[in-house]
Amino acid sequence: MEWMFMPLRRYADFSGRSRRKEYWMFALLIVIVGVALGLITGQFTTISDSTNAFEMATWSSTSILLGLFYLAIFIPALAVQVRRFHDQDKTGWLVLLNFIPFIGGLIVLIFMCLDGTHGENRFGPDPKSGENIKDVFN
């Protein structure tokens, strides 16, 4: 559970390295919270009569809540992606690949699945070594 919230603790920390586990647990947290918000606010209900004012108000409040949630986690999500690239000894600017239509997101997804470099690299010590894990959680 600690891994899910670590990117929120390191909110705008674009330096250092992050393990795959940190990235994917945070991605899981985003999906869980997004689905929960959608279910709570009625996002996944069908709107059969779009002229009904109450249903439209529910739809717009859902959009606002989900929009605020995704706006709040944008910086930590960006930071953890940059740190994942750093773990592979690549520049964080590769996050910009996400803006290439169709294939950019797929390329970044593949990079997020790759293992990081073993041992220390130019961005810091290996996060799997275990020696700096206590510092991150405290």
C-alpha positions in Angstrom: 0.0 0.0 0.0 2.9 2.4 0.7 4.0 2.1 -2.9 0.7 3.5 -4.1 1.1 6.7 -2.2 4.9 7.2 -2.7 4.5 9.4 -5.8 2.1 11.6 -3.8 4.7 12.0 -1.1 7.3 12.9 -3.7 4.8 15.2 -5.3 7.0 17.3 -7.6 10.3 15.5 -7.2 11.6 15.0 -10.7 15.1 13.9 -9.6 16.2 10.5 -8.6 14.9 7.1 -9.7 11.7 5.1 -9.3 11.1 1.4 -9.5 8.5 -0.2 -11.8 6.6 -1.2 -8.7 6.2 2.4 -7.6 4.9 3.4 -11.1 2.5 0.6 -11.6 1.0 0.7 -8.1 0.4 4.5 -8.6 -1.2 3.7 -11.9 -3.4 1.2 -10.1 -4.3 3.8 -7.5 -5.4 6.2 -10.2 -7.6 3.6 -11.9 -9.2 2.6 -8.6 -9.9 6.2 -7.5 -11.1 7.1 -11.0 -13.6 4.2 -11.2 -14.7 4.8 -7.6 -15.4 8.5 -8.3 -17.2 7.5 -11.5 -19.4 5.0 -9.7 -20.1 7.4 -6.7 -21.1 10.3 -8.9 -23.0 8.2 -11.5 -20.5 8.5 -14.4 -21.2 4.9 -15.6 -25.0 5.2 -15.7 -26.6 5.6 -19.0 -28.3 8.8 -19.9 -31.4 7.9 -21.8 -33.0 11.3 -21.9 -30.4 14.0 -22.3 -33.0 16.8 -21.8 -33.5 15.8 -18.1 -31.8 18.6 -16.1 -31.0 16.5 -13.1 -29.2 13.9 -15.2 -27.3 16.6 -17.0 -26.3 18.2 -13.6 -25.1 14.8 -12.4 -23.1 14.3 -15.6 -21.4 17.7 -15.3 -20.6 17.3 -11.6 -19.0 14.0 -12.4 -16.9 15.6 -15.1 -15.9 18.3 -12.7 -14.9 15.9 -9.9 -13.0 13.6 -12.3 -11.3 16.6 -13.9 -10.2 18.0 -10.5 -8.9 14.5 -9.5 -6.9 14.2 -12.7 -5.6 17.7 -12.4 -4.5 17.0 -8.9 -2.5 13.9 -9.8 -1.0 15.3 -13.1 2.2 16.5 -11.5 2.9 13.4 -9.4 2.1 11.2 -12.5 4.5 13.2 -14.6 7.2 13.1 -11.9 7.0 9.3 -11.5 7.2 8.8 -15.3 10.3 11.0 -15.4 11.9 9.1 -12.5 11.1 5.8 -14.3 13.0 7.1 -17.3 15.8 8.1 -15.0 15.9 4.6 -13.6 16.6 3.3 -17.1 19.4 6.0 -17.4 17.4 7.9 -20.0 16.5 11.6 -20.0 13.1 12.6 -18.5 12.3 14.6 -21.6 11.2 11.3 -23.2 7.9 11.9 -21.4 7.2 14.2 -24.4 6.8 11.0 -26.5 3.3 10.9 -25.0 2.3 13.7 -27.4 3.0 11.7 -30.5 -0.4 10.7 -31.7 -1.3 7.0 -31.7 2.2 5.5 -31.2 3.7 7.8 -28.5 1.7 6.4 -25.6 2.5 2.9 -26.7 6.3 3.7 -26.8 6.1 5.2 -23.3 4.1 2.2 -22.0 6.9 -0.1 -23.3 9.5 2.0 -21.6 7.5 1.9 -18.3 7.6 -1.9 -18.5 11.4 -2.2 -18.9 13.7 -2.9 -16.0 16.0 -0.1 -14.8 19.7 -0.2 -14.9 21.4 -2.2 -12.2 23.6 -0.3 -9.8 24.1 3.4 -9.6 23.7 5.6 -12.7 23.9 9.3 -13.4 20.5 9.9 -11.7 21.3 8.3 -8.4 21.6 4.9 -6.6 19.6 1.8 -7.6 16.2 2.0 -5.9 16.2 -1.9 -5.7 19.3 -1.9 -3.6 17.3 -1.4 -0.5 19.7 1.0 1.2 17.7 4.1 0.4 14.2 2.6 0.7 14.0 3.7 4.4 14.6 7.3 3.4 11.8 7.4 0.9 9.1 6.0 3.2 10.1 8.3 6.2 
